[in-house]
Amino acid sequence: MSGEEVAAALRERPGWTGDTHELSRTVALPADRVQLLLAQVEHAADEIGEHPRTRRTPDGVRFTLQTRSVQAVTPRDLDLADRIHRAVLAVGGGSAR
């Protein structure tokens, strides 16, 4: 994807940042909801065969997306970003940082 395509896609995905190399989002979430969110994201990722890198933070979790086979952002990463967003909403919100 070109830089312009990624920039346009990010404008439609609040909380996500990145460039043609990778996308990321940190979600602030109560500790008791983090595992539920990770389980939902894992299920969504399995459906499309694209898995995020995740890192727990003191107040939630950080997701990083990149199609590793090409070391760049592809439409599959955008699909996964949308699925992560829906999972965040499903577990009761969380704020993007």
C-alpha positions as CSV (number, residue, x, y, z in Angstrom):
1,M,0.0,0.0,0.0
2,S,1.2,3.5,-0.7
3,G,1.7,6.1,2.0
4,E,-1.3,8.0,0.8
5,E,-3.5,4.9,1.0
6,V,-2.3,4.1,4.5
7,A,-2.8,7.7,5.6
8,A,-6.4,7.7,4.2
9,A,-7.1,4.4,5.9
10,L,-5.8,5.7,9.3
11,R,-8.1,8.7,9.1
12,E,-11.0,6.2,9.1
13,R,-9.6,4.3,12.1
14,P,-9.5,6.4,15.2
15,G,-6.8,5.4,17.7
16,W,-4.6,3.8,15.0
17,T,-1.2,5.3,14.0
18,G,1.4,4.1,11.6
19,D,2.9,4.2,8.1
20,T,3.4,1.7,5.3
21,H,5.6,-0.4,7.5
22,E,3.2,-1.1,10.5
23,L,0.1,0.1,12.3
24,S,-0.3,0.3,16.0
25,R,-2.9,1.1,18.6
26,T,-2.8,1.1,22.4
27,V,-6.1,0.4,24.2
28,A,-6.5,1.4,27.8
29,L,-8.8,-1.2,29.4
30,P,-9.5,-2.4,32.9
31,A,-7.2,-5.4,33.8
32,D,-10.2,-7.7,34.1
33,R,-11.2,-7.1,30.4
34,V,-7.7,-7.5,28.8
35,Q,-7.8,-11.3,28.6
36,L,-11.3,-11.2,27.1
37,L,-10.1,-8.7,24.5
38,L,-7.1,-10.8,23.6
39,A,-9.2,-13.9,23.2
40,Q,-11.6,-12.1,20.9
41,V,-8.7,-10.6,18.8
42,E,-7.1,-14.1,18.6
43,H,-10.3,-15.5,17.2
44,A,-10.6,-12.7,14.7
45,A,-7.0,-13.1,13.7
46,D,-7.4,-16.8,13.2
47,E,-10.3,-16.2,10.8
48,I,-8.2,-14.1,8.4
49,G,-4.8,-15.7,9.1
50,E,-3.1,-12.5,10.2
51,H,-1.9,-12.1,13.7
52,P,-1.0,-8.9,15.6
53,R,1.9,-8.5,17.9
54,T,0.5,-7.7,21.3
55,R,2.2,-6.2,24.3
56,R,0.5,-5.7,27.7
57,T,0.9,-2.2,29.1
58,P,0.3,-1.0,32.6
59,D,-3.2,0.1,31.7
60,G,-4.2,-2.2,28.8
61,V,-2.7,-3.6,25.6
62,R,-0.8,-2.4,22.5
63,F,-1.5,-4.0,19.1
64,T,1.0,-3.8,16.2
65,L,0.0,-5.0,12.8
66,Q,2.2,-5.8,9.8
67,T,1.9,-8.5,7.1
68,R,5.2,-10.2,7.9
69,S,5.6,-12.0,4.6
70,V,6.0,-8.6,2.9
71,Q,7.2,-6.5,6.0
72,A,4.5,-3.9,5.2
73,V,0.9,-2.9,5.8
74,T,-1.6,-4.6,3.5
75,P,-5.4,-4.6,3.3
76,R,-5.4,-7.6,5.6
77,D,-3.9,-5.5,8.3
78,L,-6.7,-2.9,7.9
79,D,-9.2,-5.7,8.1
80,L,-7.6,-6.9,11.3
81,A,-7.6,-3.3,12.7
82,D,-11.3,-3.1,12.1
83,R,-11.9,-6.4,13.8
84,I,-9.8,-5.3,16.8
85,H,-11.9,-2.1,17.0
86,R,-15.1,-4.2,17.1
87,A,-13.6,-6.5,19.8
88,V,-12.7,-3.4,21.9
89,L,-16.3,-2.2,21.6
90,A,-17.6,-5.7,22.4
91,V,-15.7,-6.0,25.7
92,G,-16.9,-2.7,26.9
93,G,-15.0,0.1,25.4
94,G,-11.5,1.1,26.3
95,S,-9.9,4.2,25.2
96,A,-7.4,4.6,22.4
97,R,-4.1,6.3,23.3
